[in-house]
């Protein structure tokens, strides 16, 4: 079994540090009038957000331009995370849930990440909020979609393939749960027949997440016992 947690809005909040770093990167490249207004961030892959920025400025979203903006963005993120140090936090129930899962889950249950972040940026955010990436045995990052353009819908399969390499067995879709805060998380789970647990700790309400088709939608992850029981519901415990 594989549990795949989104990062931003699900595990943690960095009080907009990522968006500010994107803005600073854009101003370095395009000038002080650059703005991320009109660009959607929630639940999306960083390569797609960068592609939106480039197209907004009339530039091709090719490998060279994407790599350059990625470098600019990553160079600004540490300072923006430092600015958010006092307000950045793990979201309600997250640490207790991870502790409980790691204590109670049988060996064949892997706890992983599925995120739109690049590995270098997601790791920084996790470290700041006291949830280091090493807590997760499988990492699926936003630059791992094999499609062109990339899509989040690819990422559960990437995680399932990594599980197979680690554990020597293939997973069925129903043995995977995607935990996230946006309809994109729900949709990527549905694309592979996985279950989804959606939390309204980002920019979407419980009702919006239910309407998107989440198998379960909650205000947050703070009811540890219920969350563990539901997440491990198909595991042989």
VMD Tcl script that draws the C-alpha trace (Angstrom):
set ca {
  {0.00 0.00 0.00}
  {1.16 3.53 -0.77}
  {0.10 6.81 0.86}
  {1.10 9.89 -1.16}
  {0.95 13.28 0.57}
  {0.93 16.62 -1.22}
  {3.10 19.33 0.39}
  {1.73 22.89 0.07}
  {-1.68 23.34 1.67}
  {-1.77 19.71 2.81}
  {1.28 19.08 4.98}
  {2.35 22.66 5.55}
  {2.00 26.37 4.92}
  {4.91 28.70 4.19}
  {2.73 31.84 4.12}
  {3.24 32.52 0.42}
  {7.03 32.14 0.32}
  {6.92 30.24 -2.96}
  {4.77 32.82 -4.72}
  {7.02 35.62 -3.48}
  {10.10 33.76 -4.76}
  {8.42 33.35 -8.16}
  {7.71 37.08 -8.20}
  {11.29 38.00 -7.33}
  {12.59 35.65 -10.02}
  {10.29 37.26 -12.56}
  {11.37 40.77 -11.58}
  {15.02 39.81 -11.91}
  {14.37 38.61 -15.44}
  {11.59 40.84 -16.73}
  {11.82 43.99 -14.62}
  {10.01 45.55 -11.67}
  {6.59 45.51 -13.30}
  {6.46 41.70 -13.27}
  {3.52 40.20 -11.38}
  {2.14 36.69 -10.88}
  {-1.41 38.07 -10.99}
  {-3.58 35.77 -13.07}
  {-1.27 32.78 -12.70}
  {-2.70 29.80 -10.83}
  {-0.46 28.10 -8.26}
  {-2.62 25.80 -6.11}
  {-2.24 22.13 -6.96}
  {-0.16 22.75 -10.06}
  {3.28 21.55 -11.10}
  {6.11 24.06 -10.86}
  {7.12 23.43 -14.51}
  {3.59 24.38 -15.60}
  {3.62 27.54 -13.48}
  {6.94 28.52 -15.04}
  {5.49 27.82 -18.50}
  {2.61 30.20 -17.73}
  {5.08 32.91 -16.67}
  {7.13 32.50 -19.84}
  {4.13 32.54 -22.16}
  {2.75 35.58 -20.36}
  {5.97 37.33 -21.38}
  {5.92 36.00 -24.93}
  {8.73 33.50 -24.47}
  {8.70 29.81 -25.44}
  {8.43 27.40 -22.53}
  {11.40 25.42 -23.78}
  {13.97 23.54 -21.72}
  {16.47 26.41 -21.69}
  {14.02 29.07 -20.50}
  {12.42 26.74 -17.97}
  {15.81 25.82 -16.51}
  {16.82 29.47 -16.26}
  {13.63 30.48 -14.44}
  {13.88 27.43 -12.18}
  {17.38 28.51 -11.17}
  {16.19 32.06 -10.47}
  {13.23 30.83 -8.45}
  {15.31 28.39 -6.41}
  {17.88 31.11 -5.66}
  {15.21 33.35 -4.11}
  {13.24 30.74 -2.16}
  {15.60 30.38 0.86}
  {15.35 34.11 1.66}
  {11.57 34.06 1.28}
  {11.29 31.02 3.51}
  {13.40 32.82 6.09}
  {10.96 35.73 5.95}
  {8.16 33.25 6.67}
  {10.00 31.46 9.47}
  {7.71 32.76 12.23}
  {4.49 31.88 10.41}
  {5.47 28.77 8.44}
  {4.08 25.65 10.05}
  {2.94 22.09 9.71}
  {-0.83 22.12 9.25}
  {-3.25 20.81 11.92}
  {-2.87 17.13 12.69}
  {-0.07 16.50 10.21}
  {2.79 15.60 12.55}
  {0.58 13.45 14.80}
  {-0.82 11.63 11.76}
  {2.62 10.93 10.30}
  {3.84 9.72 13.69}
  {0.85 7.41 14.05}
  {1.13 6.04 10.52}
  {4.83 5.36 10.88}
  {4.21 3.60 14.20}
  {1.22 1.51 13.13}
  {1.60 0.84 9.42}
  {2.81 -2.64 8.46}
  {6.09 -2.93 6.53}
  {4.45 -3.11 3.12}
  {2.79 0.30 3.62}
  {4.95 3.10 2.19}
  {4.43 6.74 3.15}
  {5.44 9.09 0.37}
  {5.22 12.53 -1.18}
  {3.41 13.57 -4.36}
  {3.92 17.25 -5.05}
  {4.16 19.89 -7.72}
  {7.36 21.19 -6.13}
  {10.81 20.66 -7.52}
  {12.87 18.43 -5.21}
  {15.15 21.27 -4.10}
  {12.25 23.59 -3.25}
  {9.98 21.00 -1.67}
  {12.81 19.79 0.55}
  {13.47 23.34 1.79}
  {9.81 23.86 2.67}
  {9.58 20.54 4.51}
  {12.74 21.24 6.50}
  {11.51 24.68 7.57}
  {8.26 23.22 8.89}
  {9.88 20.34 10.76}
  {8.75 17.56 8.42}
  {12.00 16.50 6.73}
  {11.77 14.68 3.42}
  {13.57 11.70 4.93}
  {10.35 10.89 6.80}
  {8.95 9.70 3.47}
  {10.25 6.60 1.73}
  {9.00 7.56 -1.74}
  {9.28 11.02 -3.30}
  {7.36 12.04 -6.42}
  {8.32 15.56 -7.52}
  {6.74 18.03 -9.90}
  {9.37 17.53 -12.60}
  {8.81 13.77 -12.89}
  {5.86 13.71 -15.29}
  {6.95 12.01 -18.53}
  {4.34 13.87 -20.58}
  {4.79 17.00 -22.69}
  {3.30 19.19 -21.37}
  {3.73 17.64 -17.93}
  {0.65 16.71 -15.94}
  {-0.03 15.86 -12.31}
  {-2.15 12.96 -13.52}
  {1.09 11.08 -14.32}
  {2.48 11.30 -10.81}
  {0.60 8.51 -8.98}
  {1.92 6.03 -11.55}
  {5.44 7.37 -10.99}
  {4.99 6.71 -7.27}
  {3.56 3.24 -7.90}
  {6.54 2.34 -10.08}
  {8.93 3.53 -7.37}
  {7.05 1.39 -4.85}
  {7.47 -1.63 -7.14}
  {11.21 -1.07 -7.34}
  {11.48 -0.75 -3.56}
  {9.11 -3.55 -2.52}
  {9.22 -5.97 -5.44}
  {5.47 -6.02 -6.05}
  {3.03 -4.06 -8.16}
  {0.19 -2.11 -6.60}
  {-3.42 -1.98 -7.70}
  {-4.95 1.48 -7.87}
  {-7.13 0.87 -4.83}
  {-4.00 0.22 -2.77}
  {-2.87 3.84 -3.25}
  {-4.23 6.93 -1.48}
  {-3.48 10.48 -2.60}
  {-3.83 13.04 0.20}
  {-4.13 16.62 -1.03}
  {-5.96 19.92 -0.81}
  {-7.06 20.61 -4.39}
  {-9.24 19.09 -7.11}
  {-5.99 18.39 -9.01}
  {-5.00 15.94 -6.27}
  {-8.40 14.26 -6.50}
  {-8.22 14.07 -10.28}
  {-4.75 12.54 -10.38}
  {-5.93 9.84 -7.96}
  {-8.98 9.13 -10.10}
  {-6.79 8.79 -13.20}
  {-5.27 5.62 -11.74}
  {-8.19 4.23 -9.74}
  {-6.62 5.40 -6.46}
  {-8.47 6.62 -3.40}
  {-8.29 10.28 -2.42}
  {-8.40 12.05 0.93}
  {-8.91 15.77 0.44}
  {-8.39 18.42 3.13}
  {-9.71 21.98 3.17}
  {-6.48 23.45 4.51}
  {-5.65 25.14 1.22}
  {-7.90 27.25 -1.01}
  {-10.83 24.85 -1.50}
  {-13.72 24.08 0.83}
  {-14.81 20.64 1.97}
  {-17.83 20.89 -0.33}
  {-15.72 21.86 -3.34}
  {-13.46 18.88 -2.71}
  {-16.46 16.56 -2.38}
  {-17.86 17.97 -5.61}
  {-14.50 17.20 -7.27}
  {-15.04 13.55 -6.40}
  {-12.86 13.06 -3.31}
  {-13.49 9.72 -1.62}
  {-13.26 11.55 1.69}
  {-13.05 15.26 2.44}
  {-12.20 16.77 5.82}
  {-11.55 20.22 7.25}
  {-8.04 19.08 8.25}
  {-6.08 16.01 9.33}
  {-6.46 16.50 13.07}
  {-8.65 13.47 13.85}
  {-5.69 11.12 13.99}
  {-7.48 7.88 14.88}
  {-10.10 8.26 12.16}
  {-7.53 9.27 9.56}
  {-5.28 6.30 10.34}
  {-8.21 3.88 10.23}
  {-9.42 5.22 6.87}
  {-6.00 5.46 5.26}
  {-5.01 1.95 6.29}
  {-8.45 0.56 5.55}
  {-7.27 -1.66 2.72}
  {-3.97 -2.66 4.36}
  {-3.63 -6.10 5.89}
  {-2.99 -5.04 9.49}
}
mol new
graphics top color blue
foreach p $ca { graphics top sphere $p radius 0.5 }
foreach p [lrange $ca 0 end-1] q [lrange $ca 1 end] { graphics top cylinder $p $q radius 0.2 }
display resetview
